[in-house]
Each structure stands twice: as structure tokens, then as C-alpha cells.
């Protein structure tokens, strides 16, 4: 019976903890300074790759 009384508080605490975890996963490296430079995106990899025509002769 006591759980019914504390259910809203437990639910709010659980949502708060989940929200903090999501924020840490999303913005943690930027906030904590773990990554000094951004990882390259697909456009940068395309410029570094070697493209040539393939001939089947």
C-alpha cells in the first residue's frame, strides 16, 4: 500500500535519472572536454578516398 503513495515521486525520480543519463551520453564529451577535436564526417572521408573507374576487360 505504501508503494501507491510513493509512486509519483519514484516515477519523477526515474524520469530525472533517465534524462540525466541521456544528456550525459549526448553532450558528455563536449562538456567534460574528453574529445579535443571532432570526428571526421562522411564528406571529409569522401575527399580522402581514392576513386577510379573499374574496367572489366
mmCIF file as Biopython writes it, N, C-alpha, C and O atoms, coordinates in Angstrom:
data_model
#
loop_
_atom_site.group_PDB
_atom_site.id
_atom_site.type_symbol
_atom_site.label_atom_id
_atom_site.label_alt_id
_atom_site.label_comp_id
_atom_site.label_asym_id
_atom_site.label_entity_id
_atom_site.label_seq_id
_atom_site.pdbx_PDB_ins_code
_atom_site.Cartn_x
_atom_site.Cartn_y
_atom_site.Cartn_z
_atom_site.occupancy
_atom_site.B_iso_or_equiv
_atom_site.auth_seq_id
_atom_site.auth_asym_id
_atom_site.pdbx_PDB_model_num
ATOM 1   N N  . UNK A ? 1  ? 0.816  -1.198 0.000   1.0 0.0 1  A 1 
ATOM 2   C CA . UNK A ? 1  ? 0.000  0.000  0.000   1.0 0.0 1  A 1 
ATOM 3   C C  . UNK A ? 1  ? 0.860  1.263  0.000   1.0 0.0 1  A 1 
ATOM 4   O O  . UNK A ? 1  ? 0.464  2.296  -0.540  1.0 0.0 1  A 1 
ATOM 5   N N  . UNK A ? 2  ? 2.031  1.170  0.606   1.0 0.0 2  A 1 
ATOM 6   C CA . UNK A ? 2  ? 2.900  2.346  0.678   1.0 0.0 2  A 1 
ATOM 7   C C  . UNK A ? 2  ? 3.460  2.715  -0.692  1.0 0.0 2  A 1 
ATOM 8   O O  . UNK A ? 2  ? 3.732  3.883  -0.968  1.0 0.0 2  A 1 
ATOM 9   N N  . UNK A ? 3  ? 3.632  1.694  -1.556  1.0 0.0 3  A 1 
ATOM 10  C CA . UNK A ? 3  ? 4.177  1.987  -2.886  1.0 0.0 3  A 1 
ATOM 11  C C  . UNK A ? 3  ? 3.255  2.899  -3.678  1.0 0.0 3  A 1 
ATOM 12  O O  . UNK A ? 3  ? 3.720  3.727  -4.461  1.0 0.0 3  A 1 
ATOM 13  N N  . UNK A ? 4  ? 1.942  2.752  -3.476  1.0 0.0 4  A 1 
ATOM 14  C CA . UNK A ? 4  ? 0.974  3.585  -4.187  1.0 0.0 4  A 1 
ATOM 15  C C  . UNK A ? 4  ? 1.157  5.049  -3.799  1.0 0.0 4  A 1 
ATOM 16  O O  . UNK A ? 4  ? 0.977  5.938  -4.632  1.0 0.0 4  A 1 
ATOM 17  N N  . UNK A ? 5  ? 1.511  5.304  -2.555  1.0 0.0 5  A 1 
ATOM 18  C CA . UNK A ? 5  ? 1.711  6.688  -2.110  1.0 0.0 5  A 1 
ATOM 19  C C  . UNK A ? 5  ? 2.978  7.297  -2.692  1.0 0.0 5  A 1 
ATOM 20  O O  . UNK A ? 5  ? 3.007  8.488  -3.001  1.0 0.0 5  A 1 
ATOM 21  N N  . UNK A ? 6  ? 4.035  6.484  -2.846  1.0 0.0 6  A 1 
ATOM 22  C CA . UNK A ? 6  ? 5.312  6.995  -3.330  1.0 0.0 6  A 1 
ATOM 23  C C  . UNK A ? 6  ? 5.494  6.867  -4.833  1.0 0.0 6  A 1 
ATOM 24  O O  . UNK A ? 6  ? 6.532  7.270  -5.358  1.0 0.0 6  A 1 
ATOM 25  N N  . UNK A ? 7  ? 4.509  6.312  -5.543  1.0 0.0 7  A 1 
ATOM 26  C CA . UNK A ? 7  ? 4.650  6.079  -6.976  1.0 0.0 7  A 1 
ATOM 27  C C  . UNK A ? 7  ? 4.948  7.351  -7.765  1.0 0.0 7  A 1 
ATOM 28  O O  . UNK A ? 7  ? 5.851  7.318  -8.601  1.0 0.0 7  A 1 
ATOM 29  N N  . UNK A ? 8  ? 4.247  8.474  -7.557  1.0 0.0 8  A 1 
ATOM 30  C CA . UNK A ? 8  ? 4.577  9.676  -8.344  1.0 0.0 8  A 1 
ATOM 31  C C  . UNK A ? 8  ? 6.006  10.167 -8.101  1.0 0.0 8  A 1 
ATOM 32  O O  . UNK A ? 8  ? 6.680  10.596 -9.038  1.0 0.0 8  A 1 
ATOM 33  N N  . UNK A ? 9  ? 6.467  10.107 -6.862  1.0 0.0 9  A 1 
ATOM 34  C CA . UNK A ? 9  ? 7.823  10.548 -6.567  1.0 0.0 9  A 1 
ATOM 35  C C  . UNK A ? 9  ? 8.855  9.615  -7.186  1.0 0.0 9  A 1 
ATOM 36  O O  . UNK A ? 9  ? 9.871  10.079 -7.704  1.0 0.0 9  A 1 
ATOM 37  N N  . UNK A ? 10 ? 8.612  8.314  -7.141  1.0 0.0 10 A 1 
ATOM 38  C CA . UNK A ? 10 ? 9.533  7.342  -7.728  1.0 0.0 10 A 1 
ATOM 39  C C  . UNK A ? 10 ? 9.561  7.491  -9.245  1.0 0.0 10 A 1 
ATOM 40  O O  . UNK A ? 10 ? 10.625 7.394  -9.855  1.0 0.0 10 A 1 
ATOM 41  N N  . UNK A ? 11 ? 8.407  7.724  -9.858  1.0 0.0 11 A 1 
ATOM 42  C CA . UNK A ? 11 ? 8.338  7.904  -11.308 1.0 0.0 11 A 1 
ATOM 43  C C  . UNK A ? 11 ? 9.074  9.175  -11.735 1.0 0.0 11 A 1 
ATOM 44  O O  . UNK A ? 11 ? 9.794  9.168  -12.734 1.0 0.0 11 A 1 
ATOM 45  N N  . UNK A ? 12 ? 8.897  10.256 -10.990 1.0 0.0 12 A 1 
ATOM 46  C CA . UNK A ? 12 ? 9.589  11.505 -11.315 1.0 0.0 12 A 1 
ATOM 47  C C  . UNK A ? 12 ? 11.098 11.353 -11.152 1.0 0.0 12 A 1 
ATOM 48  O O  . UNK A ? 12 ? 11.865 11.855 -11.974 1.0 0.0 12 A 1 
ATOM 49  N N  . UNK A ? 13 ? 11.525 10.668 -10.104 1.0 0.0 13 A 1 
ATOM 50  C CA . UNK A ? 13 ? 12.950 10.437 -9.901  1.0 0.0 13 A 1 
ATOM 51  C C  . UNK A ? 13 ? 13.529 9.581  -11.024 1.0 0.0 13 A 1 
ATOM 52  O O  . UNK A ? 13 ? 14.630 9.855  -11.500 1.0 0.0 13 A 1 
ATOM 53  N N  . UNK A ? 14 ? 12.811 8.561  -11.449 1.0 0.0 14 A 1 
ATOM 54  C CA . UNK A ? 14 ? 13.285 7.701  -12.538 1.0 0.0 14 A 1 
ATOM 55  C C  . UNK A ? 14 ? 13.400 8.487  -13.840 1.0 0.0 14 A 1 
ATOM 56  O O  . UNK A ? 14 ? 14.383 8.330  -14.563 1.0 0.0 14 A 1 
ATOM 57  N N  . UNK A ? 15 ? 12.423 9.322  -14.152 1.0 0.0 15 A 1 
ATOM 58  C CA . UNK A ? 15 ? 12.492 10.143 -15.365 1.0 0.0 15 A 1 
ATOM 59  C C  . UNK A ? 15 ? 13.646 11.132 -15.305 1.0 0.0 15 A 1 
ATOM 60  O O  . UNK A ? 15 ? 14.306 11.378 -16.314 1.0 0.0 15 A 1 
ATOM 61  N N  . UNK A ? 16 ? 13.896 11.702 -14.131 1.0 0.0 16 A 1 
ATOM 62  C CA . UNK A ? 16 ? 15.009 12.626 -13.968 1.0 0.0 16 A 1 
ATOM 63  C C  . UNK A ? 16 ? 16.336 11.912 -14.201 1.0 0.0 16 A 1 
ATOM 64  O O  . UNK A ? 16 ? 17.212 12.439 -14.887 1.0 0.0 16 A 1 
ATOM 65  N N  . UNK A ? 17 ? 16.490 10.719 -13.637 1.0 0.0 17 A 1 
ATOM 66  C CA . UNK A ? 17 ? 17.738 9.970  -13.798 1.0 0.0 17 A 1 
ATOM 67  C C  . UNK A ? 17 ? 17.945 9.574  -15.262 1.0 0.0 17 A 1 
ATOM 68  O O  . UNK A ? 17 ? 19.055 9.677  -15.783 1.0 0.0 17 A 1 
ATOM 69  N N  . UNK A ? 18 ? 16.892 9.127  -15.913 1.0 0.0 18 A 1 
ATOM 70  C CA . UNK A ? 18 ? 16.992 8.776  -17.331 1.0 0.0 18 A 1 
ATOM 71  C C  . UNK A ? 18 ? 17.350 10.002 -18.163 1.0 0.0 18 A 1 
ATOM 72  O O  . UNK A ? 18 ? 18.164 9.907  -19.082 1.0 0.0 18 A 1 
ATOM 73  N N  . UNK A ? 19 ? 16.759 11.141 -17.856 1.0 0.0 19 A 1 
ATOM 74  C CA . UNK A ? 19 ? 17.081 12.371 -18.580 1.0 0.0 19 A 1 
ATOM 75  C C  . UNK A ? 19 ? 18.529 12.786 -18.399 1.0 0.0 19 A 1 
ATOM 76  O O  . UNK A ? 19 ? 19.176 13.220 -19.352 1.0 0.0 19 A 1 
ATOM 77  N N  . UNK A ? 20 ? 19.042 12.656 -17.182 1.0 0.0 20 A 1 
ATOM 78  C CA . UNK A ? 20 ? 20.450 12.992 -16.931 1.0 0.0 20 A 1 
ATOM 79  C C  . UNK A ? 20 ? 21.358 12.044 -17.699 1.0 0.0 20 A 1 
ATOM 80  O O  . UNK A ? 20 ? 22.361 12.480 -18.264 1.0 0.0 20 A 1 
ATOM 81  N N  . UNK A ? 21 ? 21.031 10.768 -17.732 1.0 0.0 21 A 1 
ATOM 82  C CA . UNK A ? 21 ? 21.839 9.801  -18.479 1.0 0.0 21 A 1 
ATOM 83  C C  . UNK A ? 21 ? 21.846 10.133 -19.961 1.0 0.0 21 A 1 
ATOM 84  O O  . UNK A ? 21 ? 22.891 10.065 -20.608 1.0 0.0 21 A 1 
ATOM 85  N N  . UNK A ? 22 ? 20.693 10.490 -20.502 1.0 0.0 22 A 1 
ATOM 86  C CA . UNK A ? 22 ? 20.608 10.849 -21.917 1.0 0.0 22 A 1 
ATOM 87  C C  . UNK A ? 22 ? 21.446 12.090 -22.199 1.0 0.0 22 A 1 
ATOM 88  O O  . UNK A ? 22 ? 22.152 12.139 -23.206 1.0 0.0 22 A 1 
ATOM 89  N N  . UNK A ? 23 ? 21.380 13.087 -21.330 1.0 0.0 23 A 1 
ATOM 90  C CA . UNK A ? 23 ? 22.183 14.297 -21.530 1.0 0.0 23 A 1 
ATOM 91  C C  . UNK A ? 23 ? 23.670 14.006 -21.442 1.0 0.0 23 A 1 
ATOM 92  O O  . UNK A ? 23 ? 24.449 14.569 -22.210 1.0 0.0 23 A 1 
ATOM 93  N N  . UNK A ? 24 ? 24.082 13.143 -20.530 1.0 0.0 24 A 1 
ATOM 94  C CA . UNK A ? 24 ? 25.493 12.789 -20.410 1.0 0.0 24 A 1 
ATOM 95  C C  . UNK A ? 24 ? 25.965 12.055 -21.663 1.0 0.0 24 A 1 
ATOM 96  O O  . UNK A ? 24 ? 27.059 12.323 -22.160 1.0 0.0 24 A 1 
ATOM 97  N N  . UNK A ? 25 ? 25.155 11.136 -22.176 1.0 0.0 25 A 1 
ATOM 98  C CA . UNK A ? 25 ? 25.534 10.427 -23.389 1.0 0.0 25 A 1 
ATOM 99  C C  . UNK A ? 25 ? 25.582 11.347 -24.593 1.0 0.0 25 A 1 
ATOM 100 O O  . UNK A ? 25 ? 26.427 11.176 -25.472 1.0 0.0 25 A 1 
ATOM 101 N N  . UNK A ? 26 ? 24.685 12.323 -24.645 1.0 0.0 26 A 1 
ATOM 102 C CA . UNK A ? 26 ? 24.612 13.212 -25.806 1.0 0.0 26 A 1 
ATOM 103 C C  . UNK A ? 26 ? 25.692 14.289 -25.777 1.0 0.0 26 A 1 
ATOM 104 O O  . UNK A ? 26 ? 26.363 14.514 -26.784 1.0 0.0 26 A 1 
ATOM 105 N N  . UNK A ? 27 ? 25.870 14.961 -24.633 1.0 0.0 27 A 1 
ATOM 106 C CA . UNK A ? 27 ? 26.753 16.122 -24.562 1.0 0.0 27 A 1 
ATOM 107 C C  . UNK A ? 27 ? 27.964 15.912 -23.661 1.0 0.0 27 A 1 
ATOM 108 O O  . UNK A ? 27 ? 28.719 16.855 -23.424 1.0 0.0 27 A 1 
ATOM 109 N N  . UNK A ? 28 ? 28.165 14.707 -23.160 1.0 0.0 28 A 1 
ATOM 110 C CA . UNK A ? 28 ? 29.250 14.452 -22.219 1.0 0.0 28 A 1 
ATOM 111 C C  . UNK A ? 28 ? 30.634 14.772 -22.731 1.0 0.0 28 A 1 
ATOM 112 O O  . UNK A ? 28 ? 31.384 15.469 -22.048 1.0 0.0 28 A 1 
ATOM 113 N N  . UNK A ? 29 ? 31.013 14.285 -23.923 1.0 0.0 29 A 1 
ATOM 114 C CA . UNK A ? 29 ? 32.367 14.582 -24.402 1.0 0.0 29 A 1 
ATOM 115 C C  . UNK A ? 29 ? 32.630 16.076 -24.568 1.0 0.0 29 A 1 
ATOM 116 O O  . UNK A ? 29 ? 33.747 16.533 -24.324 1.0 0.0 29 A 1 
ATOM 117 N N  . UNK A ? 30 ? 31.630 16.835 -24.974 1.0 0.0 30 A 1 
ATOM 118 C CA . UNK A ? 30 ? 31.819 18.281 -25.132 1.0 0.0 30 A 1 
ATOM 119 C C  . UNK A ? 30 ? 31.893 18.979 -23.784 1.0 0.0 30 A 1 
ATOM 120 O O  . UNK A ? 30 ? 32.718 19.872 -23.587 1.0 0.0 30 A 1 
ATOM 121 N N  . UNK A ? 31 ? 31.035 18.577 -22.858 1.0 0.0 31 A 1 
ATOM 122 C CA . UNK A ? 31 ? 31.013 19.239 -21.555 1.0 0.0 31 A 1 
ATOM 123 C C  . UNK A ? 31 ? 32.242 18.906 -20.723 1.0 0.0 31 A 1 
ATOM 124 O O  . UNK A ? 31 ? 32.767 19.771 -20.022 1.0 0.0 31 A 1 
ATOM 125 N N  . UNK A ? 32 ? 32.701 17.675 -20.793 1.0 0.0 32 A 1 
ATOM 126 C CA . UNK A ? 32 ? 33.836 17.246 -19.979 1.0 0.0 32 A 1 
ATOM 127 C C  . UNK A ? 32 ? 35.171 17.475 -20.672 1.0 0.0 32 A 1 
ATOM 128 O O  . UNK A ? 32 ? 36.222 17.312 -20.051 1.0 0.0 32 A 1 
ATOM 129 N N  . UNK A ? 33 ? 35.150 17.848 -21.941 1.0 0.0 33 A 1 
ATOM 130 C CA . UNK A ? 33 ? 36.391 18.099 -22.661 1.0 0.0 33 A 1 
ATOM 131 C C  . UNK A ? 33 ? 37.165 16.833 -22.976 1.0 0.0 33 A 1 
ATOM 132 O O  . UNK A ? 33 ? 38.394 16.863 -23.029 1.0 0.0 33 A 1 
ATOM 133 N N  . UNK A ? 34 ? 36.475 15.722 -23.185 1.0 0.0 34 A 1 
ATOM 134 C CA . UNK A ? 34 ? 37.166 14.471 -23.456 1.0 0.0 34 A 1 
ATOM 135 C C  . UNK A ? 34 ? 37.680 14.401 -24.884 1.0 0.0 34 A 1 
ATOM 136 O O  . UNK A ? 34 ? 38.707 13.774 -25.141 1.0 0.0 34 A 1 
ATOM 137 N N  . UNK A ? 35 ? 36.990 15.025 -25.798 1.0 0.0 35 A 1 
ATOM 138 C CA . UNK A ? 35 ? 37.382 14.988 -27.201 1.0 0.0 35 A 1 
ATOM 139 C C  . UNK A ? 35 ? 37.868 16.377 -27.597 1.0 0.0 35 A 1 
ATOM 140 O O  . UNK A ? 35 ? 37.116 17.348 -27.518 1.0 0.0 35 A 1 
ATOM 141 N N  . UNK A ? 36 ? 39.114 16.469 -28.019 1.0 0.0 36 A 1 
ATOM 142 C CA . UNK A ? 36 ? 39.688 17.776 -28.339 1.0 0.0 36 A 1 
ATOM 143 C C  . UNK A ? 36 ? 39.343 18.228 -29.749 1.0 0.0 36 A 1 
ATOM 144 O O  . UNK A ? 36 ? 39.356 19.425 -30.037 1.0 0.0 36 A 1 
ATOM 145 N N  . UNK A ? 37 ? 39.038 17.297 -30.617 1.0 0.0 37 A 1 
ATOM 146 C CA . UNK A ? 37 ? 38.626 17.662 -31.969 1.0 0.0 37 A 1 
ATOM 147 C C  . UNK A ? 37 ? 37.505 16.732 -32.394 1.0 0.0 37 A 1 
ATOM 148 O O  . UNK A ? 37 ? 37.392 15.602 -31.917 1.0 0.0 37 A 1 
ATOM 149 N N  . UNK A ? 38 ? 36.692 17.226 -33.287 1.0 0.0 38 A 1 
ATOM 150 C CA . UNK A ? 38 ? 35.531 16.450 -33.729 1.0 0.0 38 A 1 
ATOM 151 C C  . UNK A ? 38 ? 35.978 15.320 -34.650 1.0 0.0 38 A 1 
ATOM 152 O O  . UNK A ? 38 ? 36.983 15.427 -35.352 1.0 0.0 38 A 1 
ATOM 153 N N  . UNK A ? 39 ? 35.220 14.256 -34.630 1.0 0.0 39 A 1 
ATOM 154 C CA . UNK A ? 39 ? 35.495 13.161 -35.548 1.0 0.0 39 A 1 
ATOM 155 C C  . UNK A ? 39 ? 35.147 13.586 -36.967 1.0 0.0 39 A 1 
ATOM 156 O O  . UNK A ? 39 ? 34.221 14.374 -37.159 1.0 0.0 39 A 1 
ATOM 157 N N  . UNK A ? 40 ? 35.864 13.083 -37.963 1.0 0.0 40 A 1 
ATOM 158 C CA . UNK A ? 40 ? 35.574 13.486 -39.346 1.0 0.0 40 A 1 
ATOM 159 C C  . UNK A ? 40 ? 34.206 12.981 -39.791 1.0 0.0 40 A 1 
ATOM 160 O O  . UNK A ? 40 ? 33.774 11.891 -39.415 1.0 0.0 40 A 1 
ATOM 161 N N  . UNK A ? 41 ? 33.545 13.786 -40.587 1.0 0.0 41 A 1 
ATOM 162 C CA . UNK A ? 41 ? 32.250 13.361 -41.100 1.0 0.0 41 A 1 
ATOM 163 C C  . UNK A ? 41 ? 32.435 12.659 -42.447 1.0 0.0 41 A 1 
ATOM 164 O O  . UNK A ? 41 ? 33.560 12.508 -42.923 1.0 0.0 41 A 1 
ATOM 165 N N  . UNK A ? 42 ? 31.353 12.241 -43.043 1.0 0.0 42 A 1 
ATOM 166 C CA . UNK A ? 42 ? 31.431 11.479 -44.295 1.0 0.0 42 A 1 
ATOM 167 C C  . UNK A ? 42 ? 32.015 12.301 -45.426 1.0 0.0 42 A 1 
ATOM 168 O O  . UNK A ? 42 ? 32.683 11.745 -46.299 1.0 0.0 42 A 1 
ATOM 169 N N  . UNK A ? 43 ? 31.785 13.618 -45.441 1.0 0.0 43 A 1 
ATOM 170 C CA . UNK A ? 43 ? 32.297 14.459 -46.519 1.0 0.0 43 A 1 
ATOM 171 C C  . UNK A ? 43 ? 33.821 14.473 -46.510 1.0 0.0 43 A 1 
ATOM 172 O O  . UNK A ? 43 ? 34.446 14.420 -47.569 1.0 0.0 43 A 1 
ATOM 173 N N  . UNK A ? 44 ? 34.416 14.541 -45.342 1.0 0.0 44 A 1 
ATOM 174 C CA . UNK A ? 44 ? 35.873 14.538 -45.258 1.0 0.0 44 A 1 
ATOM 175 C C  . UNK A ? 44 ? 36.450 13.192 -45.687 1.0 0.0 44 A 1 
ATOM 176 O O  . UNK A ? 44 ? 37.505 13.142 -46.318 1.0 0.0 44 A 1 
ATOM 177 N N  . UNK A ? 45 ? 35.766 12.105 -45.350 1.0 0.0 45 A 1 
ATOM 178 C CA . UNK A ? 45 ? 36.244 10.798 -45.787 1.0 0.0 45 A 1 
ATOM 179 C C  . UNK A ? 45 ? 36.135 10.655 -47.293 1.0 0.0 45 A 1 
ATOM 180 O O  . UNK A ? 45 ? 36.986 10.013 -47.908 1.0 0.0 45 A 1 
ATOM 181 N N  . UNK A ? 46 ? 35.109 11.237 -47.905 1.0 0.0 46 A 1 
ATOM 182 C CA . UNK A ? 46 ? 34.968 11.166 -49.358 1.0 0.0 46 A 1 
ATOM 183 C C  . UNK A ? 46 ? 36.118 11.873 -50.053 1.0 0.0 46 A 1 
ATOM 184 O O  . UNK A ? 46 ? 36.583 11.412 -51.095 1.0 0.0 46 A 1 
ATOM 185 N N  . UNK A ? 47 ? 36.589 12.991 -49.494 1.0 0.0 47 A 1 
ATOM 186 C CA . UNK A ? 47 ? 37.701 13.712 -50.111 1.0 0.0 47 A 1 
ATOM 187 C C  . UNK A ? 47 ? 39.004 12.930 -49.999 1.0 0.0 47 A 1 
ATOM 188 O O  . UNK A ? 47 ? 39.864 13.047 -50.873 1.0 0.0 47 A 1 
ATOM 189 N N  . UNK A ? 48 ? 39.169 12.138 -48.945 1.0 0.0 48 A 1 
ATOM 190 C CA . UNK A ? 48 ? 40.407 11.394 -48.743 1.0 0.0 48 A 1 
ATOM 191 C C  . UNK A ? 48 ? 40.428 10.060 -49.477 1.0 0.0 48 A 1 
ATOM 192 O O  . UNK A ? 48 ? 41.488 9.454  -49.631 1.0 0.0 48 A 1 
ATOM 193 N N  . UNK A ? 49 ? 39.289 9.605  -49.921 1.0 0.0 49 A 1 
ATOM 194 C CA . UNK A ? 49 ? 39.244 8.298  -50.569 1.0 0.0 49 A 1 
ATOM 195 C C  . UNK A ? 49 ? 39.706 8.403  -52.022 1.0 0.0 49 A 1 
ATOM 196 O O  . UNK A ? 49 ? 39.636 9.461  -52.647 1.0 0.0 49 A 1 
ATOM 197 N N  . UNK A ? 50 ? 40.173 7.290  -52.525 1.0 0.0 50 A 1 
ATOM 198 C CA . UNK A ? 50 ? 40.669 7.230  -53.900 1.0 0.0 50 A 1 
ATOM 199 C C  . UNK A ? 50 ? 39.595 6.607  -54.762 1.0 0.0 50 A 1 
ATOM 200 O O  . UNK A ? 50 ? 39.198 5.462  -54.544 1.0 0.0 50 A 1 
ATOM 201 N N  . UNK A ? 51 ? 39.126 7.356  -55.739 1.0 0.0 51 A 1 
ATOM 202 C CA . UNK A ? 51 ? 38.089 6.873  -56.626 1.0 0.0 51 A 1 
ATOM 203 C C  . UNK A ? 51 ? 38.659 6.714  -58.020 1.0 0.0 51 A 1 
ATOM 204 O O  . UNK A ? 51 ? 39.391 7.577  -58.505 1.0 0.0 51 A 1 
ATOM 205 N N  . UNK A ? 52 ? 38.327 5.622  -58.653 1.0 0.0 52 A 1 
ATOM 206 C CA . UNK A ? 52 ? 38.752 5.401  -60.040 1.0 0.0 52 A 1 
ATOM 207 C C  . UNK A ? 52 ? 37.727 4.503  -60.715 1.0 0.0 52 A 1 
ATOM 208 O O  . UNK A ? 52 ? 36.935 3.819  -60.066 1.0 0.0 52 A 1 
ATOM 209 N N  . UNK A ? 53 ? 37.774 4.531  -62.018 1.0 0.0 53 A 1 
ATOM 210 C CA . UNK A ? 53 ? 36.870 3.706  -62.803 1.0 0.0 53 A 1 
ATOM 211 C C  . UNK A ? 53 ? 37.382 2.266  -62.792 1.0 0.0 53 A 1 
ATOM 212 O O  . UNK A ? 53 ? 38.587 2.020  -62.842 1.0 0.0 53 A 1 
ATOM 213 N N  . UNK A ? 54 ? 36.455 1.337  -62.725 1.0 0.0 54 A 1 
ATOM 214 C CA . UNK A ? 54 ? 36.807 -0.082 -62.786 1.0 0.0 54 A 1 
ATOM 215 C C  . UNK A ? 54 ? 36.447 -0.614 -64.155 1.0 0.0 54 A 1 
ATOM 216 O O  . UNK A ? 54 ? 35.306 -0.498 -64.601 1.0 0.0 54 A 1 
ATOM 217 N N  . UNK A ? 55 ? 37.439 -1.204 -64.823 1.0 0.0 55 A 1 
ATOM 218 C CA . UNK A ? 55 ? 37.157 -1.776 -66.138 1.0 0.0 55 A 1 
ATOM 219 C C  . UNK A ? 55 ? 37.201 -3.301 -66.052 1.0 0.0 55 A 1 
ATOM 220 O O  . UNK A ? 55 ? 38.092 -3.876 -65.426 1.0 0.0 55 A 1 
ATOM 221 N N  . UNK A ? 56 ? 36.246 -3.929 -66.677 1.0 0.0 56 A 1 
ATOM 222 C CA . UNK A ? 56 ? 36.174 -5.392 -66.693 1.0 0.0 56 A 1 
ATOM 223 C C  . UNK A ? 56 ? 36.554 -5.869 -68.075 1.0 0.0 56 A 1 
ATOM 224 O O  . UNK A ? 56 ? 35.686 -6.213 -68.878 1.0 0.0 56 A 1 
ATOM 225 N N  . UNK A ? 57 ? 37.848 -5.891 -68.361 1.0 0.0 57 A 1 
ATOM 226 C CA . UNK A ? 57 ? 38.299 -6.302 -69.700 1.0 0.0 57 A 1 
ATOM 227 C C  . UNK A ? 57 ? 38.864 -7.700 -69.689 1.0 0.0 57 A 1 
ATOM 228 O O  . UNK A ? 57 ? 39.288 -8.203 -70.729 1.0 0.0 57 A 1 
#
